[in-house]
Amino acid sequence: MTVDSIAVEHVKDWFASTAERPGSANRPMLVLSTGMRAAELWGYRRHNSNPCKNAK
């Protein structure tokens, strides 16, 4: 999957799949969000399109 094809639904599905291990996805979510922010800065994603921003 390319960095520009990752959508909020992908992030939500991945985070939900970690439900049996509470808290285990919190740090990876932070890392993914930081990577998506960097991808925006480097032009690999549209500005303000971080899919982690709206994932709860």
TORLOGU-12018 format. One record per residue: residue in one letter; residue number from 1; z, x, y of N, C-alpha, C, O in turn. Coordinates in steps of 0.2 Angstrom, whole numbers, m for minus. Last residue first. Layout:
% residues N
   type   seq    n_pz    n_px    n_py   ca_pz   ca_px   ca_py    c_pz    c_px    c_py    o_pz    o_px    o_py
      A   NUM       Z       X       Y       Z       X       Y       Z       X       Y       Z       X       Y
...
END
This chain:
% residues 56
   type   seq    n_pz    n_px    n_py   ca_pz   ca_px   ca_py    c_pz    c_px    c_py    o_pz    o_px    o_py
      K    56      79     m52      38      87     m53      38      89     m52      31      95     m53      29
      A    55      67     m45      48      69     m46      41      77     m46      41      80     m42      43
      N    54      62     m41      60      63     m48      59      66     m50      52      67     m56      50
      K    53      60     m27      58      64     m30      64      66     m37      63      72     m39      65
      C    52      52     m23      48      59     m23      47      63     m27      52      69     m29      51
      P    51      39     m22      53      41     m28      49      48     m28      47      51     m34      45
      N    50      35     m19      69      39     m16      64      41     m22      59      45     m27      62
      S    49      26     m20      80      24     m23      74      29     m21      68      27     m22      62
      N    48      25     m14      92      30     m19      91      28     m23      85      29     m29      85
      H    47       8      m9      91      14      m8      95      19     m15      93      16     m20      93
      R    46       1      m7      74       1     m10      81       8      m9      84      13      m9      81
      R    45       2       9      66       3       1      66       3      m1      73       3       3      78
      Y    44      m2      21      69      m4      19      62      m2      11      61      m5       8      57
      G    43       2      28      80      m4      24      80      m6      21      74     m12      19      73
      W    42      14      34      82       8      38      80       2      34      79      m3      37      78
      L    41      22      23      85      21      28      90      15      32      88      12      35      93
      E    40      21      16      72      19      13      78      18      18      84      12      18      87
      A    39      27      25      64      20      23      63      17      20      69      12      21      70
      A    38      41      25      69      37      31      70      29      29      69      25      32      72
      R    37      44      12      64      44      13      71      40      20      73      36      20      78
      M    36      43      14      51      39      10      54      38      11      61      33      10      64
      G    35      54      23      49      47      25      47      42      21      51      37      23      53
      T    34      64      15      53      63      21      57      56      23      55      53      25      60
      S    33      64       6      42      63       3      49      61       9      54      57       9      58
      L    32      67      14      31      60      11      32      59       9      39      53       9      41
      V    31      80      18      34      75      23      34      68      20      34      63      23      38
      L    30      86       5      34      86       9      40      81      14      40      77      15      45
      M    29      84       2      21      81      m2      26      81       1      32      76       1      36
      P    28      92      12      14      84      12      14      81       8      19      75       9      21
      R    27     104       7      18     102      13      21      94      14      20      91      16      25
      N    26     104      m6      12     106      m5      19     103       1      22      99       1      27
      A    25     104      m8      m2      97      m7       2      98      m6       9      93      m5      13
      S    24     116      m9      m7     112      m3      m9     106      m2      m5     103       3      m6
      G    23     123     m20      m4     124     m15       1     120      m9      m1     119      m4       3
      P    22     124     m26     m20     126     m27     m13     127     m21      m9     130     m16     m11
      R    21     114     m28     m32     118     m22     m30     119     m22     m22     116     m19     m18
      E    20     107     m39     m33     112     m38     m38     116     m31     m37     121     m30     m40
      A    19      97     m38     m23     103     m43     m22     109     m41     m27     115     m42     m26
      T    18      85     m32     m22      91     m28     m23      98     m32     m22     103     m29     m22
      S    17      76     m42     m19      76     m39     m26      82     m34     m27      83     m33     m33
      A    16      77     m43      m5      80     m48     m10      81     m46     m17      85     m48     m21
      F    15      70     m32      m1      77     m32       1      81     m37      m4      86     m36      m7
      W    14      57     m36      m5      60     m30      m8      68     m30      m7      71     m29     m11
      D    13      55     m48       2      55     m48      m5      58     m42      m8      62     m43     m13
      K    12      56     m43      15      61     m48      13      61     m48       6      66     m48       3
      V    11      45     m34      15      51     m31      16      57     m36      14      61     m34      11
      H    10      34     m43      13      35     m38       9      42     m35       9      46     m34       4
      E     9      36     m51      25      37     m54      18      38     m49      13      42     m50       8
      V     8      32     m43      35      39     m45      35      40     m48      28      46     m46      25
      A     7      20     m31      28      22     m36      32      30     m38      31      33     m36      26
      I     6      10     m17      27      17     m19      25      19     m25      30      19     m24      36
      S     5      m2     m11      31      m2     m18      28       5     m21      26       5     m26      23
      D     4       0       1      37      m1      m5      42      m2     m11      38      m3     m17      41
      V     3       3       9      26       8       8      31       7       2      36      11      m2      38
      T     2      m4       3      11      m4       7      17       1       5      22       3      m1      22
      M     1       0       4      m6       0       0       0       0       4       6       4       9       7
END
